[in-house]
Amino acid sequence: MSAPEKDIISPSGYRPVPDFFKILCQTASILTVLMLGWIIYEIIESAWPAIQKFGLDFITKSAWVPNRERFGVLPFIIGTLASSLLAILLAFPLGVAIAIFLSENFLSPAIRQTMRFVVEMLAAIPSVVYGLWGIFVIIPIVKAFGDWAVNSLGGFPLFSGPAYGNSLLTASVVLAIMILPTITAISRNALASVPKTLREGAYALGATRWEAIFSVILPTAAPGIVAATILGLGRAMGETMAVAMLIGNSSRLSWSILSPSGTLAGLLANQFGEAQGLQVNSLMYAALILIGITLVVNLLGEAVLRYTQKQTAGIR
Amino acid sequence: MQTSNEAPAKNTAEDRNPVDRPDFISVKDFNFFYGKKQALHEINMDIPERQVTALIGPSGCGKSTLLRNFNRMNELIDGVHHTGDIRILGKSIFDKGVEVISLRRSIGMVFQKSNPFPKSIYENVVFALRISGISKKSDLDECVERSLRGAALWNEVKDRLHESALGLSGGQMQRLCIARAIANRPKVLLMDEPCSALDPIATVKVEELIRELKRQFTIVIVTHNMQQATRCSDNTAFFYLGKLVEYADTQKIFSNPSEKQTEDYITGRFG
């Protein structure tokens, strides 16, 4: 063998990743997994007395009477799910509509850029500020709407009276505004990444702008829009401060969206400071349930995402 | 791949149908601008009915720009304008009375990269009919079979019409896009480098299809492949730097071009 050839393939030409860097990366990733395990372990350990005492009754009963040591979080589970779903119901159409306007050329690029920036700035407002704003702005509006709704739609259980300012609806409206940037930004990215060739294909067949959007562009972007919705839902479920300030924190079950309600996150935030004894264990149990719910939502979301991606596979 | 004397028989002057118009599409003093940049300079050419007209030339010479003017696709780009006129059957496509939607519905277009929609094969083909408001099942079924047969794809997909179009091979996808383009019985078929992303076997199939389709459609094809132009076109226009350098019978262009630039390009000296 001649010398130059040997040089090219010789082991000395191989530069391994430095050991310390490899170890650093490995440690970081192992630590992350351990951290999650540790958090869940700590929660289960502190919740254990409550888990032993109440078992599944904790989930199916509605009672929160700390001085008699009676605890059941059903209203808070329902409140968590209901406020998040209602928020998604309000934010989804609005968010997707904004995303369409920001990704198609309805407006001049300068206006689009400004609007996009403004919508994304919504995500930068601290939760507690949303709560204060909700108290001063949304509560009066929801109260006025509630009084009207009770009068005209009161026969319908969802709008049965009396109407409160601090209610499920108030919390959901503010939650909807808070998750709007998430839904808008991710949907916009999904719409903007629909290949130009598909748009052209639709227009070349004589589609109008709306036909192109509704029959080609939106279906193609569906996986991304689903992902946006699930991320929004996850955010709404875990949101604590603004909801705790607005929802009324009631443990009473009610069909009406105009009544006060409560969420698991709000319950924890409100009570943990003064809790002692079994109440602490019960709050930890509630935290475990909240983690469980968000985990299930995320897994469901992943499943839906995979399914829709399969439907549109091969174009990205 | 093939030399020009092996190329399949084309329409000679004698067997051209005398009722076909020699100026089916007519381009008159056409200038086109992207913003301030002029992309086409004083183009004048007549495209004959039911023949294949190839537009060739190096990248950026304006051939695709011209093609995309025939169905006013360029209007999707901001800041474009034109002077001069393009007429189809004597009628200006830029006339105030012409709706761009109906113009595009009467002109099929096939793109460089196949672009099936993420829908079933069936729904891809009937897209143009659906947006024209046709929903009678027998009409749609008839259209799917006619279009897929027209695009030489029927036998390969007839048992899986309701499966996703995205499961087809690259060549099948491009023929599906041709089927979709001819579904609404357009008069004109525009093809923008339809084979550039296909393997040689799929290319041969699409070229055979082009020769078949010209019985019904007036075809304008942009191509980078000179053999392709000789194999399947009747007329060839050579563009360079936004100008139409030479436009003549394909055989003449490739055997005895009048312009030095044309000869340099087709013999591979530049471009």
Interface residues (C-beta under 8 A of the other chain):
Chain A: N105 P195 T197 L198 R199 E200 G201 A202 Y203 A204 L205 G206 A207 T208 E211 S215 V216 P219 T220 Q311 T312 A313 G314 I315
Chain B: N71 M73 L76 D78 I101 S102 L103 R104 R105 I107 G108 M109 F111 K113 N115 F117 P118 K119 F127 A128 R130 I131 S132 S164 L166 G167 C177 R180 A181 N184
